[in-house]
């Protein structure tokens, strides 16, 4: 990992390169990351929601391409401003692309129910655009409260909940996809782990991401994993798609906005709390970005994308420390955004899906999951490791509930039809998992904050944080399946009682002394 630091003796003619060798490495890694996500949302739009392939390739993807190029251009500018201000050449731009959790939520929670109820894929698409637009507005509103929340929220809580997202929703699915074809995925993973976690270089300094993709693709084709007829058919369907405003669809969706607010509000809150954690993760790696600037850009990206016809809100990605470790600086993210944007305009994603084996691409996501999970423990005092684990739990619960629901749906049933008692007899505590995982990102922040304050013997602060948890639970932003008044009074009461216990402990004589932080407890920050 880079050890470059600010040099106070540097001459006044500070020169910041536009591209470095490490940018090439990070470009391939981030590019393949975004590539996998765009391939996934393309498949979901066509196969699940029923949007025609012409509309997906001709409108949705070009709209996403506009957002990707503009967003990554903005984050390159932010990175170069930070680098010049601090006179450092090791500043890494924030990665940016379509949000993975929102991708599945807008398809299965927003658009699919409308499609099933009406049989009209265009109406479902319009609902998705209105939902993405509202997400953007909520995130921009959050830009004015997010910096204050970041100041009072412990790092262990933010990095812990980020690690929970990374381990579950970023790493686990790619790991499963790899082991479906381990003979392709494991050699690729070996190249990525050695190339990104050690100082061993490939001959000619070949970029690690490119080498991994080429090796995995070669193994897949030689082993018969891929199909030539599929490539031929996809090549015949390539068509140019230029972005154009689809305000008519967006306005149609906004005309029936009320049913969408139940998911748009908590997901908008999710977006800005995740962005807050991502900015804190970048800060822990050495790059301290302005949170308000990041949130305003994320919100604007969702608004612009929805105006052009994309229901998939983009966001700053988890993984900044990974691309910094890979050598990425200010140029890699824009290059990745432009490359994927051009592919969106040229309609190449149908072809790419038939050329590149998924097990050869997804190991890069597993790498990001490993790195972010490790950072959560490395960048906080050892005493706070317990808070990191607590902040992980809601995302683990949400991930488990998703697997259970999807498995039952595939069997033609649901948790409500099977019944909690039958699930409990099978060892599945479904209701508890669903309550714990609802509003997982915000719940992880609250729980991690409470436990951090307890570990520091700041019992009054812990009581206040528990009070915040009670309020959020009462209005349904955490531990509830919908936003509303008195959404989950039982859990809200539990948080209230928790706070009262903390208040009682704050009056004990032994609570007056703060825990000592010894040298071994100092954060082991990677950078």
N, C-alpha and C positions, 0 to 999 in steps of 0.2 A: 504494500500500500504506500501511496505517496507520503513523503515526510517533508515536502516543501512547506516552508512557513514564511510569514511576513518578514521582510528584510528591511530594517530601519535604515540601513546604510545604502540601499539601492539608489542609483542615480535618478535624477528627476525625469529623464527620458525613459519612463517605464514602457516596455513593449509587451503587449499581451497577444500571443499567437491566436489566430483564428482556428487552427486545427493542430492537433498533436497526434502522435502515434497511438496514444491511449484512446483518443476519440474514435479511431477506427475500430478498436476492440469494443468499446461501449456502443458504438453505432450498430454493429451487428447484433449485439446482445439485446439492446432495447428494440431494435427493428423487428427481431424475431418475436419478442414479447408482444408488441403491438399487433404483429401479423397474426399470431395465434388468436388474439382477442377479436380481430376484425373477421377472420374466418369463422369464428364461433357465432358472432352476432349475425353474420350473413346467413348461416345455416338456420339459426333460430327464427329469423324473420321470414324466411321462405317456408321452412318445414313446419313450424309451430303456428305462426300467426296467419300464414297463407297469403302474405304479400307477394305479388308476382315478382319473378326474378328480374323482369325488366325494370320494375319500380325500385327494387333493392339495389341493383347494379347501376341503374341510371339516375337515381335520385338520392337514396339513403346514403350510399357510400360516398358519392361526390360531396354531399353535405358534410359528412364526417371528415372528409379530406380537407375541406375548408377550415374546419375547427382545428384539426391537427396541425396544419401549417401555421395558422395564425397564433395558436397557443404556444407551440414550440418556439416560434420566432420571438414571442414575448418573453419566454423564460430564458432564451439565450441572451436577450438584451438585459434582463435582470441580473444574470450571472456575470456578464461583462461589466456592468456598473459596479457590482459588488467587488469584483476582482480589481478594478481600477481604483476604487475607493480605498481598499485595504492593501493595494499594491501586492497582490498575490497572483501567481500563475496556476495555482492548484484548485481554484474555485470550480465546482461542478454544477452545471445547470440542472434544474429540477426536471425529471422525466414526466411526460404528459401523454395521455392517450385515453381511449374509451374506458370508462369505469367498469370493472368486472362485476361487482355485486349489482350495480344498477342495470347492467345488461340483462341479467336473469330476472330481476324484479320487474322491469318494464315489460318484458316478454310474458312472464307467467302470471304476474299479479295485476298488471294494467291492461295490456293489449289482448291477451288470450281470453279473459272473461268477456270482454266486449265482442270479440270475434265469435265466441261460442253462443252468446246471447243474440247476436244480430245476423251472423253468417256473412258479415261485410268486413273484409280485411281492410278496406280503405278507412272505414269508420274506426276500426281498432287502431290503425296507424295514426289517425288524427288524435285519438285519445292519448297515444304515446307521445305525440309532439307537445300537446298541452301539458302533460305531466313533466316532460323534460324542461319545458319553459318555466314552469313553477319551481322546479328544483333550482334552476339558475337564479331566479328572483330571490328565493330563500337563502341561497348561499351568499348572494351579494349583500343581503341584509345582515347575515352572520358576519360579514367582513368588519362590521362596526362594533360587534361584541366579542368576536373571536380573540383579538389581541388581549383583552382584559382576562378572558377565561384562561388563556395560555399562561398569563403571569401568575395566576393563583393555583394552577393545577400542577401537581408534582410531575416531574419527568417520568418517574416509574409508572404512573398511571397512563400517561400518553403513550410511552413506548411499549408498555405491556399490552394495551388494547390493540396497538398497531401490530404487535407480534402475533396476537390472537388472530387477526384478519389474515396476516401473512401465512401463518402456519396452516390454517384451515382452508381458507378460500383461494389462496394463491398457490400453496405448495401441495396440498393433498390430492387434488384432482390430477395435476401433472404427474405426481408420483404413481398414482393408479394407472394412468395412461401409459407411463413408461413400462410398468411391470406387466401390462398386457402384451407388450412386445419387447421384453427385457433384452433380447439379443440385439435390438437397435438402440434402445434408450440408455442402457448401462455404459457402453463404450462412449457415447456422447457425454454422459454425466462425468465420466472419468476425465475426459478432456477439459470440461468446464471447471471441475473442482481443482485439478492440477494447475490449469492456466490462470484461474482467478484467485486461488488461495495460496499459491506458492510463487516463488520468483523464477521458476523454470520457464524458459522461453522456447517457442517452437522455431525450427530452422527458418531463417529469413524473416523472423518476427511476424509470421503469419498470424493474423488476428484469431484469437481463441474462438470467438463466436462463429466466424466463417469456417474454420477448420472443423469445429464440432458439427455444423450443419452439413458440410460436404461429406464427412465420414458417415454420419447417420443416414443421409440420403443415399449414398452409395451402397451401404449395407442393405437398406430397405429395398432398393431396386434389384440388387444382385440376388437377394433372398426371396424375391417374388412377392413382396408385401404390397407393391404398387401395381397399377394396371395401365397398360398402354392405350387400350380403347377409351378409357376414361379421359386420358389426356387429350386424345384426338377430338372427342366430343366437346370437351371444355374449350379447346382452342377454337373450335368453329363458332362458339358463342361469345367470343370477345367483342365488346362494343364500347365505343367512346361515350362517357357520361360526363357532361359538363354541369356544374352546380347552377341551380336556379332557385329563386325564392318560391316557397310554397306557403305563402301567408294564408291562402284560402283554406288549406288543410288545418293549419295551426288555429285559425279563427273558428273553424268548425269544432275543433276539440275544446277550445276555451269556452265555447258556448254551453258545454256540459261539464264544467270543471268541478262542481261540488263533490261528486263521488270520488274524484281523484285526490282530494286534499288529505284523505285519511292516510295515504301512503306518501304523498308529496311532502307533507310537513315533517314527519319523522325522518324521511330519507334526505330532505334538505339539511336537517340538523346533523344527520349522519355525515353528509358530505363535508360540512364545514368542520366537524370535529375530527374527521379523518384527515382532512387537509392540515388542521392544526397539529395533529400527531406527526404527519409527514414533515412539516416544517421543523418540528422539534427534533425529529430524527436527523434531518440535514444539519441542524445546529450541533447536535452531538457529534457529527462527523466533521465539523469545522466550518460549515457554511451557514451563516445566520441570515436568513431571508426575512423580509418584512411580510408578516402574515396577512395583513390587510391587502397588500398588492396581490398576493397569491389567491386569496378568496375572491376578490373582485374579478380576476382573470378567469378563475374556474367557473364562476357564475355566468360571466359574459360568454364563455365558450358554449355553455349549455343553451343559452338564449339564441346565439347566432346559429348553432347547429340545428335547433328546432325550427328556426325561421326558414332554413334551407331544406328541411325535410328529414332530419335525423332525430329519432327518439332516444338516442343513446348519449347521455351526458358525458363529456370528457372530464378528466380531473387529473391533478397531479398524482403520479403513481407512487405507490410504495416502492422503495428500492434505490433512492438516491445514494446511500452509502455503498451499495453494490456497484453502481456504475462509477462512483468515485474510486473504489478499490480496483476496478477494471482499467482505470486510467482516463475515464471520460472527463472532459473539461467543459468548455463553453459551447463547442460546436456539435457534439454528437447528437443531442436531442433534436435540434432543428433538422439535421441531416436525416434522422430517422423519420421525423414528421413529414418532411418533403417527399422522401422515398415512398412511404406508405400512402401519402396523399396522392401522388402521381399514379400509384397502383389503383387507388380508388377511382380516379378520373378515367383511367384506361380500361377499367373493367377486368383486371387481371386476377381477381381473387378466386373466381371459379377455376381458372387454370392452375393457380398456385396450390389449391387444395388437392389437386390430382398429381402434382409434381413432388411435393414435399411431404414425407411421412410425419405425422403428428408426433410419434415417439422421438423423432430426431429434433423437434423444435421445443417441446415442453420442458426438457431438463433445465433450460435457462430460468424458468419460473420457479423450479425447485431450488435452484441456487439462490434466488432472491428471498424465498421463504426461509432458507437456512440462515442467510446473513442477517435479515431483519430480526429473526428470533434470537440470534446470538447477541445482536446489538442491544436489545432490551435489557439484558443482564450485564453487558460489559460497560454500558454508559451510565449506570447508576451505582450508588454505594451498595456494598454487599448486603447491608442491613435491609435494603429496600427490595431485595430479590423476591421476598414473599409477596409484596404488593404487585410486582410484575406478574407473578403466577395468578394472583386473584384477578387481575385485569384481563388475563387470558380467558378465564372461564366462560363469560357470556358468549364469546365468539365460538368457543368449542361447543357450547350448548346449541347455539343457532345452527351451526354446521350439522350437528347430529340430528336435529329436528328436520332439517332439509333432506337428509338421507332417508330418514324414516318415512317422511311424507312421500318422497319420490318412489321409494320401494313399494309402499302401499298403493300408490296410484297406479304403478305398473301392474300390480296384481288385481286392479279393478276395484279397489276399496279405499278406505280412508281411516284415519285414526278415530274419528268420531263413530264410524260404523263398527270398527273392531271393538272400541270401548276401552277406557282407561284401565278397568279392572283386568281385562284379558291381557293387555299390554304389560301391566304390572306383574302379572303371574309369569310372564315371559322374561322378566328382569328389565323391562323398559319403563323408566319413570318418565313417561311422555309429558304429562302435564307440568311437572316441575322443570323439565328441560325447556319446554316451550315458554314458560314464564321467565325463567332465567335468561334465555336467549333473546327475548323480545327487546328491540332497541339496543342490540348488543354493544355497539361502539360507545354509545353514551353511558350504558350501564357499566361497561368496563372502566370508563373514566371515573365514574362515581365511586365504584368499589375500590379501584386502585388508589384513588385519592384518600378515601377513608382509612384504608389500611396503612398507607404511608404516614398519615398524621398520627395514627396509633403507634406505629413503630418509633416515631420521633417523640412520643409522649406528649403530643399536642392535642390533648383530649377535647378541649373546647373547639378547636378547628375541626376535629373529627366529628363532633356533634353537629356543627354547622353543615358539614358536608353530608351527613346523614339526613339532616333537614332538607337539604336540596334534593337528595334522593327521594325523600317522601313526596315532595312537591311534584317532581318529574313523574313519579309513579302515579300520583293522583290524577294528573292530566293525561296520562297515557303515553308519554314519550319513552318510558322504559318499563319493562316487565308487564306490558299490556299489548293486546293484539289490535287495538285501535285507539286513536286519539279521542278523548272525550272527558267530561267532568266525572270524577269519581270512577276512573277507568279500572283501577285495581286497589280498592281501599284496604284490603287485607295486607298486601305487601307494603303499601304506604305506611300502615300502622306499624309493621315490623321495622321499617327504617326509623320511624319516630321513637319506638322503644329502644332501638339501638343507640340513637342519639342521647336518650335519657341515661342509659348506662354509661356512656362516655362522660356526660356531665357529672354523674355521681363520682366516677373515678377521678375527675379533675380536682375534686376537693380533698383527696387523700394526700397525706404528707409526702409519701414517696413519689407522688406524681409531679412534685415540684422540680425534681432534678431531671435534666435532659440527658439522653444517652450519649456516651462518648463515642466519637468516630475515630477509630484508630487508623494507622496508616494502611493496614491491609483492607480496610473498608472503603478506601477511596475508589472512585469509579475507575475501571480499567478501560478507558476510552480507546477504541481501535486506532484512531488517528494519532 
